[in-house]
Amino acid sequence: MSKRILNLDERGMGIIRQISTVLYVITLYSLIAVQLYRQFALHQPNEEWNDIAIIITFNVIVWLGAVLYLTGLVNPRNVKLRYLIAGFIGFVLIGFAFTVFKYSVLLQQKLVMRHVLDYLLTVVKISALLVISWGLIAYLGNLRIEKRID
Amino acid sequence: MKLRLARVEKNLSQQQLADIVEVSRQTIGLVEKGGYNPTLSLCIKIAKALDRTLDDLFWEDGDDE
């Protein structure tokens, strides 16, 4: 008869991982909902929701980076420059559309051309940084897996 | 079914086999009933504990499917 108090084995660990994944997703979506509600429904100042936004951003960036690095998900041999450019343009379009929507509709601010160009420049910079960083991490992740196979 | 037969032939209870391969009795019960797909390392541990091959315990012939 086993004297262990906990029946923790590979099956138990698998179930715990599944539960953790589901709860992580629920927590992340809840944080996003709370942040958007505070920002756009309650119109609270930045200080009231900035910490939540930072946690969400950190989580999403690190989650995707870790997935790309640890799984070796992307095969660099099949990645063409046009895919990277398409991804970059996609990021810019989505980011820019959301920024314009945020200021013009949600915050009901009047947009002037100078502001629009400023937003576009910021979105381009952030998108470039994300695409380059994730691309590099994906490449290194794939390299790591290949080294382990060799 | 093959696993249960092999365990009984070896005169081991589910708990005894579970203790040998360091998992819970529930896991062994579920593997025997087909309610849990064990990892390859657990399959190997079980096969070694029962002095059988992986084929003996886990390979399904056409008749078994």
Backbone of each chain as ProteinMPNN parsed JSONL, in Angstrom:
{"seq_chain_A": "MSKRILNLDERGMGIIRQISTVLYVITLYSLIAVQLYRQFALHQPNEEWNDIAIIITFNVIVWLGAVLYLTGLVNPRNVKLRYLIAGFIGFVLIGFAFTVFKYSVLLQQKLVMRHVLDYLLTVVKISALLVISWGLIAYLGNLRIEKRID", "coords_chain_A": {"N_chain_A": [[0.845, -1.208, 0.0], [0.594, 2.151, -0.905], [2.266, 4.837, 0.724], [2.161, 7.419, 0.192], [0.86, 10.725, 0.413], [-0.07, 12.4, -1.57], [-1.411, 11.708, -4.747], [0.257, 12.23, -7.014], [1.072, 11.995, -10.268], [2.095, 11.39, -13.71], [-0.363, 11.551, -15.065], [-1.916, 13.083, -13.308], [-0.383, 15.427, -13.332], [-0.74, 16.179, -15.979], [-3.479, 16.773, -16.019], [-3.514, 18.882, -14.196], [-2.019, 20.735, -15.641], [-3.755, 21.193, -17.799], [-5.958, 22.355, -16.483], [-4.682, 24.617, -15.471], [-4.029, 25.932, -17.827], [-6.562, 26.575, -18.902], [-7.559, 28.22, -16.855], [-5.64, 30.226, -16.936], [-6.164, 31.414, -19.414], [-8.775, 32.32, -18.963], [-8.263, 34.134, -16.88], [-6.591, 35.974, -18.171], [-8.31, 36.998, -20.204], [-10.217, 38.114, -18.527], [-8.74, 40.109, -17.268], [-8.209, 41.721, -19.48], [-10.825, 42.531, -20.1], [-11.464, 43.932, -17.756], [-9.573, 45.986, -17.855], [-10.288, 47.337, -20.254], [-12.867, 48.114, -19.59], [-12.417, 49.848, -17.425], [-10.899, 51.788, -18.716], [-12.434, 52.711, -20.932], [-15.197, 52.657, -20.32], [-15.56, 53.554, -17.676], [-13.917, 55.659, -17.854], [-11.526, 56.11, -16.441], [-8.483, 57.607, -15.145], [-5.117, 57.156, -16.529], [-3.432, 56.086, -14.498], [-5.048, 54.421, -13.064], [-5.443, 52.095, -14.476], [-3.151, 51.366, -15.745], [-1.26, 49.536, -14.681], [-2.573, 47.105, -14.994], [-2.713, 46.967, -17.771], [-0.001, 46.77, -18.365], [0.633, 44.279, -17.244], [-0.95, 42.587, -18.861], [0.171, 43.085, -21.426], [2.853, 42.281, -20.999], [2.415, 39.556, -20.411], [1.283, 38.553, -22.843], [3.307, 39.091, -24.732], [5.514, 37.683, -23.652], [4.422, 35.119, -23.507], [3.959, 34.426, -26.24], [6.573, 34.661, -27.194], [7.883, 32.682, -25.663], [6.528, 30.396, -26.55], [7.299, 30.379, -29.249], [10.074, 30.074, -28.946], [10.506, 27.759, -27.323], [9.068, 25.702, -28.573], [10.028, 25.609, -31.143], [8.509, 26.237, -33.262], [8.356, 27.649, -35.727], [9.619, 27.127, -38.934], [12.594, 28.147, -40.099], [13.65, 27.796, -42.634], [11.531, 27.75, -44.355], [10.493, 30.223, -44.174], [9.745, 33.131, -45.82], [10.849, 36.328, -47.023], [8.709, 37.855, -47.817], [6.619, 36.915, -46.257], [7.287, 37.858, -43.734], [7.153, 40.583, -44.205], [4.463, 40.791, -44.852], [3.349, 40.049, -42.396], [4.284, 42.117, -40.804], [3.031, 44.331, -42.031], [0.398, 43.616, -41.544], [0.317, 43.731, -38.717], [0.776, 46.498, -38.403], [-1.488, 47.589, -39.686], [-3.629, 46.56, -38.139], [-2.937, 47.519, -35.59], [-2.889, 50.278, -36.067], [-5.519, 50.768, -36.928], [-6.891, 50.086, -34.602], [-5.865, 52.023, -32.861], [-6.753, 54.436, -34.01], [-9.51, 54.001, -33.862], [-9.767, 53.861, -31.12], [-9.098, 56.495, -30.212], [-10.806, 58.147, -31.747], [-13.422, 57.078, -31.594], [-13.899, 55.662, -29.102], [-12.719, 57.355, -27.144], [-13.609, 59.697, -28.087], [-12.183, 61.852, -29.28], [-11.107, 64.598, -31.296], [-9.539, 63.974, -34.329], [-6.501, 65.108, -35.644], [-4.371, 65.641, -38.509], [-1.662, 65.647, -37.813], [-1.596, 64.261, -35.397], [-2.519, 61.781, -36.255], [-0.421, 60.969, -37.909], [1.587, 60.804, -36.004], [0.566, 58.69, -34.417], [0.651, 56.663, -36.313], [3.389, 56.43, -36.781], [4.287, 55.585, -34.262], [2.955, 53.12, -34.056], [4.126, 51.784, -36.208], [6.797, 51.614, -35.324], [6.532, 50.037, -32.961], [5.394, 47.713, -34.039], [7.43, 46.895, -35.789], [9.452, 46.344, -33.967], [8.287, 44.228, -32.529], [7.869, 42.256, -34.55], [10.5, 41.819, -35.458], [11.754, 41.002, -33.044], [10.234, 38.694, -32.272], [10.646, 37.185, -34.561], [13.414, 36.744, -34.435], [13.576, 35.336, -32.015], [12.065, 33.095, -32.695], [13.71, 32.002, -34.665], [16.019, 31.426, -33.143], [14.928, 29.597, -31.369], [14.252, 27.487, -33.064], [16.791, 26.807, -33.908], [17.85, 25.898, -31.508], [16.337, 23.58, -31.014], [17.11, 22.045, -33.228], [19.838, 21.714, -32.638], [19.641, 20.14, -30.375], [18.664, 17.826, -31.484], [20.773, 17.041, -33.119]], "CA_chain_A": [[0.0, 0.0, 0.0], [1.389, 3.362, -0.991], [2.145, 5.705, 1.897], [2.177, 8.808, -0.244], [-0.398, 11.448, 0.637], [-0.524, 12.916, -2.866], [-1.341, 10.794, -5.897], [0.68, 13.064, -8.141], [1.861, 11.299, -11.281], [2.028, 12.08, -15.001], [-1.769, 11.845, -15.389], [-2.287, 14.219, -12.463], [0.298, 16.621, -13.833], [-1.397, 16.557, -17.234], [-4.763, 17.404, -15.69], [-3.2, 20.183, -13.578], [-1.607, 21.635, -16.735], [-4.958, 21.582, -18.55], [-6.72, 23.292, -15.651], [-3.917, 25.866, -15.406], [-4.149, 26.605, -19.126], [-7.914, 27.145, -19.018], [-7.678, 29.329, -15.91], [-4.783, 31.309, -17.419], [-6.893, 32.1, -20.49], [-9.89, 33.043, -18.334], [-7.693, 35.266, -16.135], [-6.104, 36.976, -19.123], [-9.475, 37.667, -20.803], [-10.849, 38.929, -17.485], [-7.913, 41.307, -17.107], [-8.447, 42.581, -20.653], [-12.165, 43.111, -19.933], [-11.4, 44.915, -16.665], [-8.813, 47.144, -18.308], [-11.084, 48.084, -21.233], [-14.001, 48.708, -18.869], [-11.918, 50.997, -16.66], [-10.407, 52.834, -19.606], [-13.407, 53.296, -21.87], [-16.546, 52.8, -19.758], [-15.486, 54.406, -16.479], [-13.033, 56.788, -18.193], [-10.575, 56.337, -15.353], [-7.171, 58.07, -15.643], [-4.108, 56.12, -16.816], [-2.866, 55.461, -13.29], [-6.001, 53.445, -12.519], [-5.471, 50.821, -15.221], [-1.864, 51.151, -16.412], [-0.628, 48.315, -14.177], [-3.248, 45.953, -15.625], [-2.284, 46.942, -19.18], [1.388, 46.284, -18.41], [0.591, 42.826, -16.981], [-1.495, 41.935, -20.063], [1.167, 43.195, -22.496], [3.969, 41.413, -20.627], [1.98, 38.165, -20.557], [1.103, 38.172, -24.247], [4.612, 39.111, -25.41], [6.346, 36.578, -23.145], [3.782, 33.843, -23.88], [4.243, 34.118, -27.646], [8.022, 34.461, -27.309], [8.22, 31.37, -25.094], [6.005, 29.369, -27.461], [8.161, 30.352, -30.443], [11.42, 29.607, -28.606], [10.562, 26.407, -26.754], [8.519, 24.675, -29.464], [10.678, 25.599, -32.46], [7.298, 26.185, -34.094], [8.557, 28.194, -37.074], [10.75, 26.572, -39.679], [13.203, 29.305, -40.778], [13.934, 27.499, -44.053], [10.338, 28.006, -45.161], [10.034, 31.606, -43.986], [10.219, 34.017, -46.886], [10.821, 37.734, -46.62], [7.374, 38.424, -48.05], [5.768, 36.558, -45.112], [7.621, 38.793, -42.654], [6.617, 41.899, -44.573], [3.0, 40.696, -44.727], [3.065, 40.056, -40.96], [4.545, 43.479, -40.327], [1.951, 45.206, -42.521], [-0.809, 43.211, -40.793], [0.438, 44.323, -37.38], [0.625, 47.955, -38.513], [-2.881, 47.9, -40.019], [-4.492, 46.282, -36.985], [-2.568, 48.463, -34.528], [-3.296, 51.636, -36.454], [-6.987, 50.806, -36.921], [-7.342, 50.105, -33.206], [-5.498, 53.312, -32.267], [-7.678, 55.452, -34.533], [-10.82, 53.681, -33.276], [-9.699, 54.203, -29.691], [-9.141, 57.944, -29.975], [-11.917, 58.835, -32.394], [-14.736, 56.555, -31.193], [-14.024, 55.36, -27.672], [-12.398, 58.535, -26.33], [-14.31, 60.807, -28.763], [-11.295, 62.991, -29.509], [-11.03, 64.991, -32.704], [-8.215, 63.603, -34.848], [-5.876, 65.991, -36.643], [-3.408, 64.881, -39.315], [-0.378, 65.509, -37.106], [-1.773, 63.177, -34.429], [-2.634, 60.523, -37.002], [0.93, 60.588, -38.335], [2.295, 60.39, -34.784], [0.073, 57.348, -34.064], [1.143, 55.718, -37.319], [4.824, 56.236, -36.543], [4.411, 54.771, -33.041], [2.52, 51.752, -34.379], [5.157, 51.192, -37.083], [7.96, 51.287, -34.484], [6.218, 48.907, -32.072], [5.202, 46.519, -34.879], [8.754, 46.468, -36.277], [10.157, 45.766, -32.818], [7.677, 42.921, -32.217], [8.119, 41.288, -35.635], [11.934, 41.476, -35.446], [12.055, 40.231, -31.821], [9.625, 37.366, -32.357], [11.331, 36.466, -35.643], [14.714, 36.329, -33.92], [13.329, 34.305, -30.998], [11.63, 31.893, -33.421], [14.906, 31.455, -35.311], [16.87, 30.842, -32.099], [14.215, 28.428, -30.853], [14.413, 26.403, -34.024], [18.209, 26.431, -33.848], [18.023, 25.151, -30.252], [15.766, 22.244, -31.203], [17.963, 21.332, -34.181], [21.068, 21.344, -31.929], [19.326, 19.027, -29.467], [18.504, 16.617, -32.306], [22.118, 16.616, -33.524]], "C_chain_A": [[0.878, 1.255, 0.0], [1.169, 4.246, 0.24], [2.135, 7.178, 1.5], [0.824, 9.464, 0.005], [-0.965, 11.922, -0.695], [-0.377, 11.849, -3.949], [-0.866, 11.554, -7.128], [1.585, 12.275, -9.079], [1.666, 12.02, -12.614], [0.6, 12.433, -15.407], [-2.247, 13.063, -14.606], [-1.668, 15.513, -12.957], [-0.356, 17.124, -15.123], [-2.709, 17.281, -16.981], [-4.526, 18.783, -15.08], [-2.801, 21.192, -14.663], [-2.817, 22.125, -17.528], [-5.772, 22.615, -17.778], [-6.02, 24.652, -15.629], [-4.055, 26.652, -16.709], [-5.5, 27.302, -19.254], [-8.045, 28.355, -18.098], [-6.802, 30.513, -16.316], [-5.52, 32.128, -18.482], [-8.043, 32.923, -19.901], [-9.377, 34.294, -17.607], [-7.253, 36.377, -17.083], [-7.262, 37.737, -19.763], [-10.179, 38.562, -19.782], [-10.079, 40.226, -17.289], [-8.128, 42.283, -18.271], [-9.801, 43.288, -20.514], [-12.146, 44.209, -18.87], [-10.694, 46.186, -17.128], [-9.62, 48.005, -19.285], [-12.257, 48.793, -20.558], [-13.561, 49.966, -18.11], [-11.556, 52.164, -17.578], [-11.529, 53.532, -20.38], [-14.815, 53.455, -21.313], [-16.529, 53.741, -18.562], [-14.657, 55.672, -16.714], [-12.09, 57.137, -17.047], [-9.242, 56.836, -15.925], [-6.193, 56.899, -15.782], [-3.652, 55.353, -15.589], [-3.756, 54.343, -12.757], [-5.949, 52.098, -13.241], [-4.139, 50.484, -15.9], [-1.2, 49.839, -15.983], [-1.239, 47.064, -14.822], [-2.799, 45.82, -17.079], [-0.872, 46.39, -19.312], [1.426, 44.764, -18.197], [0.111, 42.076, -18.223], [-0.438, 41.919, -21.176], [2.345, 42.258, -22.233], [3.61, 39.943, -20.862], [1.919, 37.727, -22.01], [2.451, 38.087, -24.965], [5.467, 37.921, -24.968], [5.762, 35.23, -23.55], [4.144, 33.476, -25.316], [5.731, 33.854, -27.864], [8.428, 33.079, -26.816], [7.733, 30.238, -25.996], [6.924, 29.225, -28.673], [9.519, 29.734, -30.124], [11.427, 28.123, -28.201], [10.01, 25.326, -27.682], [9.303, 24.551, -30.766], [9.624, 25.556, -33.551], [7.539, 26.599, -35.553], [9.785, 27.559, -37.712], [11.406, 27.677, -40.51], [13.454, 29.066, -42.268], [12.734, 27.84, -44.936], [9.81, 29.44, -45.026], [10.629, 32.473, -45.084], [10.044, 35.458, -46.427], [9.42, 38.314, -46.78], [6.405, 38.066, -46.919], [5.999, 37.537, -43.96], [7.038, 40.175, -42.94], [5.095, 41.907, -44.419], [2.598, 40.749, -43.249], [3.224, 41.446, -40.385], [3.412, 44.42, -40.74], [0.649, 44.898, -41.775], [-0.819, 43.822, -39.402], [0.159, 45.823, -37.418], [-0.839, 48.307, -38.76], [-3.793, 47.7, -38.817], [-4.222, 47.298, -35.863], [-3.048, 49.866, -34.82], [-4.818, 51.779, -36.404], [-7.502, 50.884, -35.483], [-7.048, 51.459, -32.561], [-6.451, 54.415, -32.714], [-9.064, 55.253, -33.923], [-10.869, 54.131, -31.812], [-9.869, 55.708, -29.462], [-10.393, 58.596, -30.55], [-13.272, 58.37, -31.875], [-14.845, 56.406, -29.682], [-13.752, 56.581, -26.79], [-12.987, 59.822, -26.919], [-13.442, 62.066, -28.872], [-11.254, 63.311, -30.999], [-9.613, 64.702, -33.211], [-7.727, 64.64, -35.842], [-4.747, 65.206, -37.312], [-2.086, 64.634, -38.579], [-0.452, 64.344, -36.1], [-1.803, 61.819, -35.124], [-1.256, 60.032, -37.434], [1.779, 60.125, -37.143], [1.895, 58.968, -34.386], [0.667, 56.312, -35.013], [2.622, 55.403, -37.088], [5.053, 55.339, -35.325], [4.06, 53.319, -33.334], [3.557, 51.043, -35.244], [6.364, 50.752, -36.258], [7.69, 50.046, -33.637], [6.079, 47.62, -32.887], [6.542, 45.98, -35.367], [9.515, 45.766, -35.162], [9.615, 44.359, -32.506], [8.026, 41.879, -33.275], [9.588, 40.854, -35.633], [12.268, 40.599, -34.231], [11.507, 38.816, -31.913], [10.301, 36.525, -33.447], [12.663, 35.906, -35.175], [14.545, 35.183, -32.903], [12.918, 32.984, -31.672], [12.83, 31.203, -34.073], [15.79, 30.753, -34.287], [16.231, 29.578, -31.514], [14.374, 27.229, -31.768], [15.839, 25.871, -34.021], [18.461, 25.539, -32.634], [17.518, 23.711, -30.404], [16.654, 21.41, -32.13], [19.258, 20.85, -33.516], [20.818, 20.148, -31.029], [19.174, 17.723, -30.242], [19.875, 16.083, -32.718], [22.849, 16.021, -32.319]], "O_chain_A": [[1.79, 1.387, 0.816], [0.049, 4.387, 0.732], [2.103, 8.065, 2.352], [-0.224, 8.841, -0.169], [-2.172, 11.86, -0.929], [0.651, 11.179, -4.046], [-1.52, 11.521, -8.17], [2.715, 11.932, -8.732], [1.134, 13.13, -12.649], [0.364, 13.476, -16.017], [-2.893, 13.956, -15.153], [-2.321, 16.556, -13.0], [-0.505, 18.328, -15.332], [-3.019, 18.275, -17.638], [-5.235, 19.739, -15.396], [-3.195, 22.357, -14.611], [-2.908, 23.3, -17.885], [-6.219, 23.617, -18.337], [-6.66, 25.696, -15.749], [-4.182, 27.876, -16.698], [-5.578, 28.462, -19.66], [-8.575, 29.391, -18.499], [-7.163, 31.666, -16.078], [-5.506, 33.358, -18.461], [-8.259, 34.071, -20.288], [-9.973, 35.367, -17.701], [-7.503, 37.558, -16.84], [-7.223, 38.964, -19.862], [-10.675, 39.635, -20.125], [-10.666, 41.3, -17.161], [-8.218, 43.496, -18.079], [-9.914, 44.486, -20.773], [-12.731, 45.276, -19.053], [-11.134, 47.3, -16.847], [-9.644, 49.23, -19.174], [-12.597, 49.924, -20.906], [-14.23, 50.999, -18.144], [-11.841, 53.328, -17.296], [-11.575, 54.759, -20.474], [-15.563, 54.31, -21.788], [-17.381, 54.623, -18.445], [-14.676, 56.613, -15.92], [-11.885, 58.308, -16.728], [-8.908, 56.523, -17.068], [-6.406, 55.815, -15.238], [-3.503, 54.131, -15.624], [-3.28, 53.431, -12.082], [-6.362, 51.079, -12.687], [-4.013, 49.446, -16.55], [-0.647, 49.118, -16.813], [-0.539, 46.106, -15.15], [-2.538, 44.718, -17.563], [-0.571, 45.641, -20.242], [2.16, 44.054, -18.884], [0.688, 41.055, -18.598], [-0.182, 40.882, -21.789], [2.784, 41.533, -23.126], [4.393, 39.185, -21.434], [2.434, 36.67, -22.373], [2.71, 37.14, -25.708], [6.068, 37.236, -25.796], [6.499, 34.306, -23.896], [4.581, 32.357, -25.584], [6.111, 32.953, -28.612], [9.216, 32.387, -27.46], [8.432, 29.242, -26.185], [7.281, 28.117, -29.074], [10.06, 28.967, -30.921], [12.249, 27.342, -28.679], [10.422, 24.169, -27.599], [9.253, 23.511, -31.423], [9.802, 24.94, -34.601], [7.007, 25.992, -36.483], [10.848, 27.471, -37.099], [10.842, 28.103, -41.518], [13.469, 30.005, -43.064], [12.891, 28.175, -46.111], [8.828, 29.822, -45.663], [11.846, 32.543, -45.255], [9.215, 35.765, -45.571], [8.991, 39.154, -45.988], [5.471, 38.82, -46.645], [5.06, 37.984, -43.303], [6.508, 40.844, -42.053], [4.509, 42.874, -43.932], [1.624, 41.411, -42.891], [2.408, 41.899, -39.582], [2.899, 45.195, -39.933], [-0.104, 45.805, -41.42], [-1.831, 44.365, -38.958], [-0.583, 46.355, -36.593], [-1.377, 49.214, -38.124], [-4.625, 48.554, -38.508], [-5.147, 47.855, -35.272], [-3.55, 50.561, -33.937], [-5.343, 52.775, -35.906], [-8.423, 51.643, -35.18], [-7.868, 51.985, -31.809], [-6.901, 55.226, -31.904], [-9.715, 56.216, -33.516], [-11.857, 54.694, -31.34], [-10.673, 56.137, -28.635], [-10.977, 59.486, -29.931], [-14.184, 59.184, -31.729], [-15.758, 56.946, -29.057], [-14.461, 56.818, -25.812], [-12.877, 60.895, -26.326], [-13.891, 63.179, -28.6], [-11.351, 62.424, -31.846], [-8.625, 65.124, -32.61], [-8.446, 65.011, -36.77], [-4.234, 64.235, -36.755], [-1.477, 63.572, -38.701], [0.485, 63.557, -35.966], [-1.206, 60.848, -34.661], [-0.952, 58.843, -37.342], [2.575, 59.193, -37.252], [2.747, 58.141, -34.06], [1.119, 55.245, -34.598], [3.046, 54.252, -37.188], [5.902, 54.448, -35.35], [4.768, 52.401, -32.918], [3.838, 49.86, -35.05], [6.895, 49.659, -36.459], [8.501, 49.121, -33.593], [6.577, 46.567, -32.488], [6.774, 44.771, -35.364], [10.143, 44.729, -35.379], [10.38, 43.428, -32.253], [8.427, 40.761, -32.949], [9.89, 39.67, -35.787], [12.965, 39.592, -34.354], [12.227, 37.85, -31.663], [10.504, 35.322, -33.284], [13.009, 34.761, -35.465], [15.28, 34.196, -32.936], [13.361, 31.906, -31.276], [12.95, 29.979, -34.038], [16.256, 29.636, -34.515], [16.925, 28.609, -31.205], [14.598, 26.106, -31.316], [16.075, 24.667, -34.116], [19.192, 24.552, -32.718], [18.174, 22.758, -29.984], [16.919, 20.237, -31.868], [19.726, 19.742, -33.777], [21.657, 19.254, -30.92], [19.506, 16.649, -29.739], [20.131, 14.879, -32.684], [23.999, 15.6, -32.441]]}, "seq_chain_B": "MKLRLARVEKNLSQQQLADIVEVSRQTIGLVEKGGYNPTLSLCIKIAKALDRTLDDLFWEDGDDE", "coords_chain_B": {"N_chain_B": [[-7.24, -4.614, -21.528], [-5.33, -6.594, -22.071], [-3.299, -5.695, -20.464], [-4.421, -5.866, -17.923], [-4.736, -8.652, -17.737], [-2.046, -9.478, -17.889], [-1.076, -8.338, -15.561], [-2.552, -9.663, -13.599], [-1.687, -12.255, -14.064], [0.877, -11.991, -13.143], [0.44, -11.819, -10.522], [-0.085, -9.369, -9.235], [-1.531, -6.616, -7.55], [-3.535, -3.734, -8.525], [-2.643, -1.588, -7.021], [-0.118, -2.471, -6.154], [1.284, -2.698, -8.577], [1.123, -0.047, -9.319], [2.673, 1.153, -7.324], [5.19, 0.102, -7.951], [5.737, 1.231, -10.46], [5.567, 3.848, -9.848], [3.218, 5.475, -9.954], [-0.218, 6.575, -9.476], [-2.83, 4.424, -8.112], [-5.208, 4.884, -9.384], [-4.396, 5.767, -11.901], [-3.273, 3.452, -13.038], [-5.581, 1.89, -13.091], [-7.132, 3.369, -14.901], [-5.551, 3.21, -17.208], [-5.743, 0.501, -17.73], [-8.459, 0.33, -18.326], [-8.552, 1.796, -20.601], [-8.982, 4.45, -20.385], [-7.087, 6.351, -20.119], [-4.299, 7.573, -21.841], [-1.149, 6.475, -21.51], [2.191, 7.917, -21.124], [5.065, 7.207, -23.204], [7.263, 6.552, -21.634], [6.07, 5.684, -19.25], [4.682, 3.468, -20.209], [6.838, 1.817, -20.849], [7.955, 1.415, -18.311], [5.862, -0.01, -17.093], [5.768, -2.271, -18.726], [8.296, -3.373, -18.197], [8.013, -3.91, -15.466], [6.13, -5.921, -15.53], [7.406, -7.862, -16.902], [7.058, -8.034, -19.686], [6.741, -7.296, -23.236], [6.382, -4.155, -24.986], [4.723, -4.52, -27.157], [3.329, -6.83, -26.366], [1.688, -5.806, -24.384], [0.472, -3.421, -25.275], [0.018, -3.308, -28.023], [-2.412, -3.356, -30.519], [-4.074, -5.906, -32.111], [-5.731, -6.698, -35.218], [-7.979, -8.173, -34.46], [-8.476, -7.266, -31.908], [-9.339, -4.699, -32.134]], "CA_chain_B": [[-7.524, -6.008, -21.165], [-4.057, -7.317, -22.066], [-2.543, -5.224, -19.303], [-5.035, -6.46, -16.731], [-4.386, -10.087, -17.726], [-0.617, -9.61, -17.565], [-0.905, -7.983, -14.143], [-3.12, -10.747, -12.78], [-0.766, -13.403, -14.198], [2.059, -11.669, -12.342], [-0.048, -11.753, -9.135], [0.053, -8.021, -8.678], [-2.747, -5.794, -7.508], [-3.326, -2.434, -9.188], [-1.844, -0.752, -6.119], [1.276, -2.937, -6.168], [1.887, -2.281, -9.843], [1.24, 1.417, -9.263], [3.826, 1.487, -6.472], [6.426, -0.249, -8.663], [6.014, 2.177, -11.555], [5.489, 5.182, -9.244], [2.047, 6.292, -10.305], [-1.315, 6.278, -8.568], [-3.642, 3.263, -8.484], [-6.215, 5.35, -10.347], [-3.794, 5.821, -13.242], [-3.201, 2.073, -13.553], [-6.962, 1.492, -13.395], [-7.58, 4.036, -16.124], [-4.804, 2.656, -18.353], [-6.338, -0.816, -18.017], [-9.783, 0.507, -18.926], [-8.435, 2.594, -21.831], [-9.44, 5.813, -20.114], [-5.943, 7.272, -20.094], [-3.17, 7.183, -22.695], [0.092, 6.748, -20.78], [3.355, 8.319, -21.918], [5.888, 6.061, -23.587], [8.126, 6.151, -20.514], [5.264, 4.891, -18.313], [4.443, 2.171, -20.872], [8.06, 1.009, -20.709], [8.055, 1.019, -16.894], [4.852, -1.046, -16.836], [6.206, -3.481, -19.431], [9.421, -3.948, -17.442], [7.505, -4.417, -14.19], [5.359, -7.139, -15.785], [8.241, -8.742, -17.738], [6.45, -8.176, -21.014], [7.185, -6.269, -24.189], [5.339, -3.152, -25.261], [3.773, -5.161, -28.072], [2.466, -7.735, -25.602], [0.724, -5.091, -23.547], [-0.234, -2.272, -25.834], [-0.26, -3.382, -29.461], [-3.752, -3.899, -30.777], [-4.226, -6.653, -33.36], [-7.009, -6.452, -35.895], [-9.07, -8.812, -33.709], [-8.746, -6.548, -30.671], [-9.878, -3.359, -32.387]], "C_chain_B": [[-6.243, -6.838, -21.08], [-3.256, -6.959, -20.822], [-3.105, -5.856, -18.024], [-4.653, -7.934, -16.606], [-2.931, -10.294, -17.304], [-0.375, -9.316, -16.09], [-1.404, -9.113, -13.247], [-2.212, -11.982, -12.847], [0.486, -13.212, -13.344], [1.717, -11.575, -10.844], [0.183, -10.402, -8.471], [-1.31, -7.343, -8.62], [-2.474, -4.491, -8.259], [-2.429, -1.546, -8.332], [-0.372, -1.158, -6.138], [1.987, -2.514, -7.451], [2.106, -0.765, -9.854], [2.454, 1.831, -8.436], [5.14, 1.206, -7.196], [6.763, 0.811, -9.72], [5.827, 3.642, -11.124], [4.407, 6.07, -9.85], [0.94, 5.931, -9.32], [-2.085, 5.034, -9.054], [-4.687, 3.652, -9.529], [-5.655, 5.363, -11.768], [-3.708, 4.427, -13.847], [-4.601, 1.596, -13.947], [-7.452, 2.09, -14.7], [-6.849, 3.511, -17.36], [-5.421, 1.308, -18.733], [-7.698, -0.688, -18.71], [-9.737, 1.286, -20.243], [-8.889, 4.028, -21.639], [-8.317, 6.822, -20.024], [-4.835, 6.714, -20.981], [-1.863, 7.486, -21.987], [1.2, 7.234, -21.71], [4.175, 7.067, -22.231], [6.758, 5.599, -22.418], [7.339, 5.334, -19.483], [4.959, 3.503, -18.912], [5.649, 1.245, -20.676], [8.22, 0.523, -19.273], [7.082, -0.13, -16.587], [5.288, -2.366, -17.47], [7.348, -4.173, -18.682], [8.927, -4.572, -16.139], [6.766, -5.745, -14.38], [6.135, -8.162, -16.619], [7.598, -9.05, -19.087], [7.051, -7.129, -21.945], [6.048, -5.265, -24.373], [4.274, -3.736, -26.181], [2.786, -6.038, -27.316], [1.337, -6.976, -24.903], [-0.131, -4.088, -24.293], [-0.566, -2.36, -27.311], [-1.622, -4.016, -29.69], [-3.762, -4.606, -32.122], [-5.566, -6.273, -33.987], [-8.184, -7.01, -35.096], [-9.476, -7.998, -32.479], [-9.48, -5.241, -30.91], [-11.381, -3.359, -32.48]], "O_chain_B": [[-6.07, -7.658, -20.179], [-2.619, -7.815, -20.208], [-2.356, -6.317, -17.162], [-4.296, -8.409, -15.528], [-2.621, -11.157, -16.482], [0.442, -9.976, -15.448], [-0.758, -9.472, -12.262], [-1.991, -12.664, -11.846], [1.079, -14.186, -12.879], [2.58, -11.291, -10.013], [0.589, -10.313, -7.312], [-2.131, -7.483, -9.527], [-1.328, -4.181, -8.587], [-1.563, -0.84, -8.849], [0.514, -0.303, -6.138], [3.124, -2.042, -7.427], [3.129, -0.27, -10.328], [3.179, 2.753, -8.808], [6.094, 1.974, -7.075], [7.912, 1.229, -9.857], [5.922, 4.554, -11.944], [4.635, 7.227, -10.204], [1.129, 5.092, -8.44], [-2.008, 4.647, -10.22], [-5.011, 2.877, -10.429], [-6.351, 5.013, -12.721], [-4.027, 4.232, -15.02], [-4.786, 0.98, -14.996], [-8.099, 1.419, -15.504], [-7.445, 3.378, -18.429], [-5.6, 1.011, -19.914], [-8.043, -1.496, -19.573], [-10.755, 1.422, -20.922], [-9.151, 4.74, -22.608], [-8.564, 8.018, -19.869], [-4.478, 5.539, -20.887], [-1.495, 8.655, -21.871], [1.161, 7.001, -22.918], [4.003, 6.018, -21.61], [6.966, 4.4, -22.231], [7.879, 4.393, -18.903], [4.979, 2.496, -18.203], [5.501, 0.06, -20.379], [8.574, -0.632, -19.037], [7.438, -1.094, -15.909], [5.198, -3.429, -16.856], [7.366, -5.397, -18.55], [9.381, -5.651, -15.757], [6.777, -6.595, -13.489], [5.593, -9.2, -16.998], [7.603, -10.19, -19.553], [7.759, -6.216, -21.52], [4.911, -5.504, -23.966], [3.081, -3.483, -26.012], [1.582, -6.01, -27.571], [0.198, -7.437, -24.84], [-1.312, -3.918, -23.991], [-1.358, -1.56, -27.809], [-1.941, -5.066, -29.133], [-3.492, -3.991, -33.154], [-6.407, -5.622, -33.367], [-9.255, -6.405, -35.052], [-10.63, -8.02, -32.053], [-10.159, -4.727, -30.02], [-11.987, -2.308, -32.69]]}, "name": "protein", "num_of_chains": 2, "seq": "MSKRILNLDERGMGIIRQISTVLYVITLYSLIAVQLYRQFALHQPNEEWNDIAIIITFNVIVWLGAVLYLTGLVNPRNVKLRYLIAGFIGFVLIGFAFTVFKYSVLLQQKLVMRHVLDYLLTVVKISALLVISWGLIAYLGNLRIEKRIDMKLRLARVEKNLSQQQLADIVEVSRQTIGLVEKGGYNPTLSLCIKIAKALDRTLDDLFWEDGDDE"}
